[in-house]
Amino acid sequence: MRPLTYPDPGFTERTYPAPLEAGWPEGYRLVLRSELMDVPDPAVAFLRLADGVLDWDLHRGSGLRVAADTPRAAAGVEMASGVGLGPLRWHAPCRVLWAAEPVLDGGVPVAGQRAGFGYGTLRGHPEAGEEGFYAELTSDGQLFFRVAAYSRPANWLVAAGRPANRWTQELITRRYFRAARRLAGGSPAATR
């Protein structure tokens, strides 16, 4: 198994109701984003969103090309997402460190849970760190989509291009949220 490119793995694995706001490793840029999904039936939308996150549709719907060992995120799965235009793409390899499937009771999602996954960077990724994607159904039945990431440049070249790199990260994060809204609302975020 290829080694991760950072020494602090596992901080994105946070089950409900563990807060995402604190307890991150030092020396990384932290990104925490959260959005309440305004949907008529949060439980149904939670299942759609959780499946879209775990089936890589969130990434595809964000404009990334996904190459993964499996069609669904699971611990140990290696994947790479490609960003760019046409054949000019930078592929960013990662390994899924944890994945949480939706918990159901009689086919209905149990309130008070998070489903999703977190992955860590492998050699060849421009950043060194970890990112988690969460579909969250709160104990009072509200649906949130959350992203938590901690990273730093993987090499001096990426560090030198920090403004462009941050702009790219912000753009992709905004696209994640747009795709999450579409998935929760029942629209396909992307084609396979």
N, C-alpha and C positions, 0 to 999 in steps of 0.2 A: 504494500500500500504506500502510495506517494505521501511524503510528509506535508503537513500544512505549512504555510509560509509565515506563521506568526505563533508566538508562544502562549497565547492566552485563549484557548478555545472553550466553547461551551457557554458563554455568557448570554447568548440569545435564547437558550432553552429555559423558558419561564412559563409555567403553567398558570392558569387562571386561579386566583386573582393576584398573583405576584406582580408588583408594579414594574413597569418598564423604565421609570424615570431615574432610577439610582442603581448603584452597584456595578458600574462598568469598569473595565480595566483602565489604568492610567496610560497616557501617551498616545491616545487615538483620537481621531475626529469622530464625534458621536452624532448620529442622525436618528432622531425619534420623530415619527410622524403618526398621526392618528386621525381618523375621520369617522364620524357617525354616519352610517348608511341609512338614508331616508327611504325605506321600503315598506310596502303594505304589510308583508308577513316576514318579520325578521328571522323566524326559525327556518322557513323555506329558503330565504335568501342566504342564510348562514351556510346551509348545505351546498347551494350553488357556488358560493364564494370559496368555501373550503375545498370543494372538488376542483375548482379552477386554479386555486393556489397549488394544490398537490399534483395536479395533472400538467403543470407547466403552462397552462393557458394564460395565467397572469403575465408571465414573462413574454409569451408570444404576443399577447395583446398590447404589450408595451413596446413592440417593435423589435424585440430581440429574436434572434434565431437560436433555437435550443437544440443542442446535441446532448442526449442523455443516455445512460446505460439502460434505463427503464422508462416506461411511459408515465410513471408516478413516482414522486419523491419518496424516498425511504432512506433510513440511516445507512451510510456506506456507499450510496449511489454517487457516481461521478458524473458531472455534467459540465457543459461549457455554454455560455451564452455569447452570441456574436452581435456586436454593435458596429454599425457603419453603413455604407451605401453599396448595394449590389455585391460584387465580388470583393470589394475592399472592406473587410471586416476584421476587427480585433476580437479574437475569441478569448474569453476569460474563464479559465477552468476552476471548478470548485468541487467540493465533496459535501454531500448532505451529512450533517452531524446528528440531526434528530428530525423526526417527523411525528406529528400528532394527528391521528385520524379523528373525525368527528365521533363523539360518544352519543349513541342513540338509545332510546328506550321505546321499544315498539315502533321503530322507524321514525320517531320524532327526536330531534336533537335535545339533549339535556341542557337546560339553562345553566350558565356559569361555567363556560369552557372556552378554550382556545384550540383551534386546529390550524395546522400549517407546518412550516419547516424552517430550519436554519442551515445555512451552509457556510463553509470556511474556504478560504482561498488556497489554491495550489500554485505551483511554479508556472509562470506565464501570465498570471493575472496582474493587471497594473496596480492593484491595491493589495495590501496584506491585512486581513481581518475577516470579519464575519457579518452576516446579514440574516435577519429573521423576518418572516412574513406570517402574519397572524390574522385569521378570521376569528373574531371574538363575539360570542353570544353571552351577554352579561346575565347575572342572576335575575335582573329585572326584565330580561327579554329584549334588550337593545342590541343592535348589530354594529360592530366597529371593524374597520380594517386598520391594521397597524403594521408599521415597518420600523425595525430597530437595527441599526448597523454601527459598527465601530471599525474604523480602518485608518491606515496611513499608507503613504506611497510605498510601493514595493521596491523601487530603485530610484536612483538619482535623476534619471531622465523623467520619470513620472513626477517626481518632486519639483523639477524645474518647470514643468507644465501645469503646476497646481491650479491656476485660475481656470484653464480649459478643462482640466480634470474635474474640478468641483462643479463647473457648469454642466458637464456631461452627467455627473451623478445626480444633480438636481433635476435635470431634464428627465432622466429615466425614472426617478422617484415620482415625479408628477405623472408620468405615463403609467406607473404602477397603480396609482390611485384612480386614474381615469379607467383603466382596465378593470379594477376592482368594482367600481360603480356599475360598469356594464355587466360584469359577471353576477353581482348581487341582484341586479335588475332583471336578469334572465336573458340578456343578449349575449351572443358569443363574443368573447373578447378578441378572438383571432381564429383564423383557420389553422388546422393542423397541417 
